Amino acid sequence: MERYTHEKEVFRNKKALSCGNEDLGILGIEHTLLNINLPALLRAEEREDALPFACLGKEYWFDKTQVEEIDKTLQYAWGYGIAATAILLNSPQRFGSHEEEALLEKVIHPDFDREDPNAFISAFPMETEDGRDYYRAFVEFLSCRYMRDDAKYGRITGFIVSNEVNTQCIWGNAGEKTAEEYAREYTKALRLTWEASHKYWEEAQVFLSLDHCWGESFYPSRPLGSYRGKDIVDLVLKYGREMGDFGWGIAYHPYPEDLNYPDFYNDRIPKFYFDTKLITFKNMEVLHAYLAQEDFLYEGQMRPIILSEQGFNSRQDEFSELQGAAGYILAYQKMKRLPGILWMTHHAYMDNPKEFGLHLGIREREEDGAPGRKRPIYDAMRDMGTEREAERVAWARDFIGEPLYRQLECPVVHECDEDRSKEMDF
């Protein structure tokens, strides 16, 4: 086995986007993301159309067509000098799954709630030998192929393990679990990802995934399937140290408090205290300050943060689209002041017809699936990191209003819980 020795990438700006055409170059994108679903990539047994891969003395089989599709996507991005972070998923029916029952029996979590129609993705099972072994082979194959020094097949620099796990009942389902039970097994998956990827490249990054619910859960009525993001972070820190500390980071999703409305700067729920209910673009400084605490440092350094999924919805009118452009500019300026945040992606490049009625694209989608009209946020994104940035910032300050813009550009974070002693019910 060859260990790779190339240096980790250096970002000139903090723009990220999932896109498969020349807009990558036009927009000056530095990083991209790619969903990779284990039941779409692995097969249960040897096949003529599968690639063999040895891991821990066993042979595993990877779907050749799926691998070549990943190659094509990553090679195209690498042509612009863009590397990717892979989002590792375990969906039995979605994201291209072959729905191969012989494989699903081994890789889907044994407590996955198959009767819940909203359980889109399974957790990775760490308490079964098959679950651990298949997952390790999955991560090692991707690390071996896409972390090469020569980037022959394109470049992956790290992994996000599952999706929004503080709302695991939907995005990483392991049945009914307490936060402690779920976080312990999830930490095992994070650590295994770290070990498997660092076997090939010591700079590989590993991230836990959270939605914007921090001091509250998305489904308070489902305490065994939905947790506070803050609790998951604290528990991963605790269990990670018990297992032998490793350099995990956070992939956060600071959507506005209501995903339908792009003007996060008018959010009411987010506060600048450590126990804030939500962390959105408005108060992203809270997450940065929380991870900057000494207890969270790894080898003396702050753990990395990426903003890996968030967007500004178009309500199909000009004003909301201008709000989205101004919001992107303000969010980008706030992020630039926070060295622990590596980059911010926008979800999505084009509108997704299956995105719960939202229009999150920086471009509309034509009926044939081709990129359509560019929304104002497209130009705002393009101009960040260029000589036109100052002009764009001046416009956003005026659009949002100077007092509010100035207040949010560099706010004060209170490294404590909010004082509620004066709250009263009337």
N, C-alpha and C positions, 0 to 999 in steps of 0.2 A: 504494500500500500504506500502510495506517495503522499507526503504531506506538502501542502502548498504554502508558499512563503511570501506572496505578494502583499504589499502594504494595503491597509484599509483605505477606502476612497475618501477623498477630501472634497467637501461640498463648496462650490463657489457661491451658491445661493441655497435657499431652502424650499424650492418648488418641487413638488412631486405630482405625478398624474399617471393614470393607467390609460394608455392611448397606443394605437397601432399604426399611426401614419405620420406624415411629415410635420404635423402640428407639434410633435415632440421637439423638433429643432426650432420651429418658429416661436414656440412659447418658452424656450430656454429651460426645459425640464431637466432636473438633475437626478431624479430617482423615480422608480415606478414600482407597482405592486402586482402580484399575480396570485389568484386563488388556485390552489392545487389540492384536489380531493383524493384522499387515499383510495377509496373504492372505485375511482375512475382510473387510477394509475396502476394499481396492483391487480394481478390475476391470481386465482386460487392454485393453479397448477401450470405445468409446462405447456406452452402453446407455440406453434410456428410463428405467430405474429407477436411474440413477446420476447423481451430482452432478459437474459439471466443476470442475476446479481447475487454475489455471495456475501453473507453477513453472519458472523458468529458460527461459522461452519455449516450453515444451511443455505440453500439456494432459493431465491425468490424471483418472481417473474413480473416484469413491468411491460405494460401495454405499449407496443412500439409506436402505434399511431399517436397515442396521447403524448408519449415522450417527444416525438418529432414535432408535435404542435407546440409544446413548451419550448423546444429548441428554436423553432421559428420565431416565436414571440420574443424570447430573450436575445436571440442573435440580432433581430431587428433593432431592439432597444440599444444593444451594445454598439451598434453601428453609429449611434449618436453619443456614445460614451456613457450610456445610462445603465446602471445596475438595478437590480430588483430586490425587494423583500418579499418572500413567499408567505402567503397566508395558508397555513396547513389546516385542512378541513377533513371531516369524517362523516360525510352525509350519505346515508344508505340509498337515497332515491334521487337526490338533486346533484347539481354540479357535475354532470356527466357520469354519474355512477353506472357501472354495468349491472348493478343489482344482482350480483352473483352470490347466491345464498351461501355457497360453500366458503366464500371469503368473508361475507358479512358476519357469519357465525363466529369468526375468529377476531374481527377487528372492531365490530360495533360494541359499545359498552353493554355489558350484560344487563344493566338496569335501565337502558334506554327505553323511553316510553313510546313504543311503537303505536299506541292508540291515540296519542296526542297529535292532531293534525298540524299543530304549530311547532312541533319539535322537528325543526328543519335539519339539525346537525347533531350528531352524537359526540359525547366526550371520547377521548382516547382512553381505552381501558388499560390501567397500569397495574391492576391487581390480578391479571391473568398472564400466564407465560406467553400464550399466543399473541395477546394484545401488545405486550411489551416488545416481543420479537418482531412482529410485523411493523410496528411503529418505528423501531430502531432501523430496520431495513429501509423503510420509507425515507427517513431523514438522512441516513448514510448515502443512499443512492443519489438524492438531490445534492448533497454536499459534495460527493465525489465528482459528479458530472458538472455542476454549475459553480463550483468555487475554485476551479482550476486556474493556475497562473496564466495560461494562455487564453482563457475565456473562449475556448473553442466552440462551446455550445451556448454562449451567453454567460451572464454573471448574476448569481444570487449572493447577497452579502449577509442575509440573516433570515430568521423565521419568526412569524407570529403564530403562536400555538392556539388554534381554534379561534372563536370569534365572540366577543362581548360575553365573557364567561360569568360576569356577575348577573346576567340574565340567562343562566344556563338552561333553563327549561325550554328555551327556544333555540339558542345558538351553540350549545355544547352539552346536550342533555345527558344526564347520568341518573335519571329518576329522582326521587325525592331524597335530598341530602341536606344536612345542616351545612352552614357555610364552612364550618371546620372540617367536616368530612369531605366536602367537595374540594376545598382549597388544598388539603393534604394530597389528594390524588392528583390534582392538577399540577401541584408543585413537582411531583414526581415526573410528570410529562415534560415540564419545563426543563428539569435537570437532565433528563434523558436526552432531550433535544440539544442541550448544551454539550453534553458528553459526545454525542454522535457527530455533531457538526465540528467540534474542536478536534476530533480525531483527524480531520482533514485540513482545517484552517483555523488557526488560533484567534483570528479576528472576527469569527462568525458571531453574530448577535442573535439574541433570543428575547422575545417580547411576550408579555402577557397582554391580553386584549380586554378592554373595558369600554362600556358605553358611557354616556355622560352623567349617569346616576352615581353620585359620590357619597353623600351623607344620607341618602334614602335609596330604596330599591325601586326598580321599575314596576314590580308587582308586589306591593306590600301584602296583598292577600295570599301570596304564595311564598311564605318564608322558607320553604324547603326547595325552592327552585329559582328564587330571585333574591339577590343580596346587595348590600351596600358596597360600592366599589372600594371605598376606604377600608372596609373590613377585609376584602380579598387581598388588597395590597399588604395590609398588616400581617395577615395570616401567611401569605407567601414568604414574606420576610422571615417570620418565625420558623416555618417549616423548612425553608431553604437553609437556614443556619443549622437546624437540627440534622439535615441530610448532608451538610458540607456546603458552605456558601459558594455561590456561583454568580456570574454577572448578568442576571436578568435585567430587562428594562420594561418600559410600559408603552404599549400601543394604545393611545387614547382616542376617543371619538367625541370631541367637544361640540357636537351639534347645538344649535340654538335650543332654548328650553321647549319651544314648540317647533318641530321640524318644518311645519308649513310656512313659518314666517322667517325671512332671512335676516331681519334687523336685530341681531343678537345684542347690539348695543343698547336696546330698549328692554332686554330681559329683566324680569322682576325677581325671579327666584334665586339666581346665583348671588352669593355674597363673597366677601373677601376674608373669610374665616376658614379655618381648617375643617370645620364641621358643616360647611355649606352643603345644601341638598344636591345641587348640581354644579358641575364644572363645565362651562361652555366657553366659547371664545371670549366672552366677556371677562371671565375671571380665571383664565388659563394659568395665570401667575400662581394661583393656589397650589396646583399640582406641582409646579416647578419648585416652589418653596417647600412643599411637603417632602419631596424626594431629596432636597438639598440638606435635610437634617442629618446630623452626624450618624444616627443609627442606621440610615439607609445607604450610606456610602459603601462602595465596594472597592477594595484595595485603595482607599483614600480618594476615590473619584465618585462623582455623582453618576447614578445610573441613568442611561440614556432614555429619552422620551421621544417618541414619534407620534405625530397626529395623523393616524393612518386611515381614518374614514370620517368625513364630515363634508357638508356642502351647504349651499345657499339656494333654497327652493325658489323657483320662479312661479309666481301665481298667475302666469300668463298675461301679465300687464307690464307696461314700461316702468312704472314706479318701483314695483317689487324687484325688477331686474337691476335697476340702479341701486336699490338697497343692497342687493347681493354683491354688486361690484364694489360699493363703498365698504361693505362689511369685510370682503376679502382683503382689501387694502389695509384696513385697520388691524385685522387679525394678523396679517403678515408683518406689519410694523411692530405689533406687540411681541410676536414670536422672535423677531430679530434681536430683541433685547434680552432674550432668555437663552443663554448658551447651552443649557441642558436639552433643549428641544432641537433635534437634528433637522427635521423637515416636516412639511405639512402638505398632505395630498388634498386633492379635491375630488369628492365623489358626487358626480361622475363626469366623464368626458362627454357622453351623450345621455339624454333622457332614457331611462329604462322603463318600458311599459309595464313591468312587474314590480315597480318600486312603490307600491301602496298609494298610487295617485300623485306622487311627488314628481317634480320636474327639476332634477338636480344637475342636469348637464350644463356645461359651459357652452354647449351647442345643442340645438334641437336635433331630434332624430327624424329623418325622412321615413316615409312609409316603407321604403325598400331597405331600411336599416342603415342608410348612408348618413354621414354627418350633414346636418342642416345648418340653419341660421346660427351665426355666432352671437351669443348674448354679450352684454357689456362686460361681464366678468372675464370673458376671454381676453379682451384688450387689457383689462386691469392685471391679469395674471402675466400676460406677455411682457408688460412694462416693468414689473418688479425686477430689480437687479440690473436695470439699464439706466441710461441717462434720462429716460422719461419718467423714472420713478418719482422724483420730487414733484413733478407737475401732477401726477396722479394723486399723490398724497395731499397736495393742496386742494384738489377738487374734493376728495373724500372728507377732509376737515370741514370744508364749507357745506357739503351735502349733509353730513351728520350733525354739524353744529360745533363750533370751536370749543365751547365749554365742556360739552360731553366728550368730544374726541380727546381733549387734553386730559380729562379726568381718567379715561380708560386706557390711554396710551401707556401709562406707567403708574398703575395704581399701587397703593400701600396694601400689603397682605398682613393680616393679623395672625401671627403664628400661635393661635389658641382657638378655643371654641367661642362662639358668639355668646355674649351675655344676654340671657333671656329673663333675667330676674324681674324686669319691669313689665314683662308681657302680662296682659290681662284679658280675660274674656268679657265681652260686653253682651 
